[in-house]
Amino acid sequence: MPRTGADLALLLLAGFRSFADAATAELARRGYPGHRPLHDFAMHAMLSGADNAAELGRRLSISKQAAAKIINVLEERGYVAREPDPADGRRKRLRITPRGSDLLREGEEVFEGLRRQWEQRIGTDQLKELEERLTELVGAAPMRFDTLGWMAEGSDGRS
């Protein structure tokens, strides 16, 4: 029986999910329990300039309140710190801590290991071809920060 377009979409999602689940488990073994893909999206958005809850919410396409909850979790775990804004003492800016940078670096190492596992399973040339074809189909941008918020929205942009 031939696969459908929906099957392809679900296979692509399952590929992401298998990588994310394996990475989450490995990061927990490495001393980062409870880390989730959402946290990674948030930290990368912060690195790209989202330095407060409102901006993080915009970048992730989630509410400011949801962004504040993510920030609180990341702060409690020592991955993010709030510091006074030199231009406005009433405002706090977000920054990734050294522990947060360590987590991101180890996450990249974990994903490289997962990629090598896939390469061993299907072969170097086949994985390279898969990556090239996916890039051709979806573009070269590796990450859209708003993916998680987008998944929760309806096609009209409302939840």
C-alpha positions as a printed Julia matrix, in Angstrom:
159×3 Matrix{Float64}:
  0.0    0.0    0.0
  1.51   3.35  -1.0
  2.17   5.98   1.63
  0.1    9.15   1.75
  1.1   12.76   2.2
 -0.11  12.52   5.79
  2.15   9.5    6.28
  5.13  11.53   5.08
  4.29  14.4    7.43
  4.01  11.98  10.34
  7.3   10.27   9.4
  9.07  13.64   9.42
  7.53  14.48  12.79
  8.47  11.03  14.13
 12.07  11.62  13.02
 12.18  14.84  15.03
 10.47  13.14  17.97
 12.88  10.19  18.01
 15.87  12.55  17.99
 14.32  14.78  20.67
 13.35  11.88  22.93
 16.78  10.27  22.65
 18.5   13.61  23.27
 16.3   14.33  26.3
 17.16  10.94  27.82
 20.89  11.36  27.16
 20.94  14.9   28.57
 19.21  13.62  31.72
 21.98  11.01  32.05
 24.52  13.8   31.67
 23.05  15.81  34.54
 20.32  17.86  32.86
 17.11  16.16  34.04
 13.78  17.54  32.89
 15.18  19.39  29.88
 12.67  19.52  27.02
 12.8   20.61  23.38
 10.75  23.68  24.31
 13.54  24.78  26.64
 16.05  24.44  23.81
 13.88  26.51  21.47
 13.57  29.16  24.18
 17.29  29.3   24.92
 18.16  29.6   21.22
 15.6   32.41  20.89
 17.3   34.15  23.83
 20.67  33.77  22.16
 19.22  35.41  19.06
 18.02  38.44  21.01
 14.86  37.59  22.96
 15.95  39.17  26.24
 12.58  39.44  28.01
  9.34  37.49  28.4
  7.39  39.57  25.89
 10.01  39.15  23.17
 10.47  35.46  23.96
  6.72  34.99  23.65
  6.73  36.74  20.26
  9.64  34.64  18.99
  8.06  31.37  20.14
  4.51  32.4   19.14
  3.27  31.83  22.67
  1.77  34.14  25.28
  3.93  36.34  27.47
  2.61  34.35  30.46
  3.71  31.03  28.9
  7.11  32.54  28.12
  7.41  33.74  31.74
  6.74  30.18  32.96
  9.47  28.82  30.69
 11.86  31.5   31.92
 11.08  30.61  35.53
 11.85  26.92  34.9
 15.1   27.75  33.11
 16.08  30.18  35.86
 15.3   27.66  38.64
 17.52  25.11  36.88
 20.36  27.6   36.52
 20.31  27.85  32.7
 19.12  31.47  32.52
 19.61  34.52  34.73
 17.83  37.85  34.87
 19.98  40.92  35.18
 19.19  44.64  35.35
 19.0   46.41  32.02
 21.69  49.12  32.02
 19.39  51.4   29.98
 16.32  50.92  32.22
 16.75  49.88  35.85
 13.1   48.77  36.07
 13.62  46.2   33.34
 15.33  42.8   33.67
 17.17  41.24  30.74
 17.65  37.53  30.2
 21.01  35.94  29.62
 22.16  32.36  29.25
 24.35  31.3   32.18
 27.52  29.23  31.87
 25.46  26.17  32.91
 22.98  27.0   30.14
 25.83  27.3   27.64
 27.16  23.93  28.82
 23.72  22.4   28.29
 23.47  23.79  24.75
 26.98  22.57  23.91
 26.27  19.1   25.28
 22.95  19.05  23.44
 24.81  19.68  20.18
 27.2   16.82  21.01
 24.25  14.52  21.71
 22.6   15.39  18.38
 25.89  14.76  16.56
 26.01  11.33  18.17
 22.41  10.63  17.14
 23.22  11.69  13.59
 26.19   9.3   13.55
 23.87   6.5   14.7
 21.52   7.19  11.79
 24.51   7.33   9.47
 25.63   3.88  10.67
 22.12   2.5   10.19
 21.43   3.77   6.67
 24.88   4.67   5.33
 26.82   7.88   4.81
 25.64   8.49   1.25
 21.99   7.79   2.08
 21.99  10.18   5.04
 23.73  12.87   3.0
 21.12  12.41   0.26
 18.29  12.59   2.81
 19.68  15.82   4.26
 20.18  17.34   0.81
 16.65  16.47  -0.32
 15.07  17.77   2.89
 17.04  21.0    2.54
 15.85  21.28  -1.07
 12.24  20.78   0.04
 12.08  22.86   3.23
 14.97  25.33   2.87
 18.27  25.72   4.6
 17.02  27.48   7.76
 17.67  24.92  10.49
 15.25  26.19  13.12
 12.09  28.19  13.41
 11.6   29.33  16.97
  7.85  29.65  16.5
  7.31  25.97  15.65
  5.91  25.04  19.05
  3.47  27.94  19.14
  2.52  27.25  15.54
  1.62  23.65  16.4
 -0.81  24.89  19.05
 -2.52  27.42  16.75
 -5.38  26.89  14.37
 -4.98  27.79  10.7
 -6.57  31.17  11.48
 -3.79  31.99  13.97
 -5.99  31.47  17.04
 -5.51  28.75  19.62
